[in-house]
Amino acid sequence: MPDLSDRQREVLAELPDTTPGVTRAAVGEKLGIKPTTVEYHQDKLEAKGYVFDYERDGNTASWRIAT
């Protein structure tokens, strides 16, 4: 596993590897951070080799770890 910050580990732990996924808002609410902060950490995780997938339902995207 690449070197991850504590917050990156927390965000990663909240993202399922199965469908359905979760919204960034739901992850942020659970961790007490904003959805944009979740997005920031997802971007950093992607730079470290993690791959995410999402399903869109109207304006809402549900994220999960791609397998």
Buried (B, 14 or more C-beta within 10 A) or exposed (E): EEEBEEBBEBBBEBBEEEEEBBBBEBBBEBBEBEBEBBBBBBEBBEEEEBEBBBEEEEEEBBBBBEE
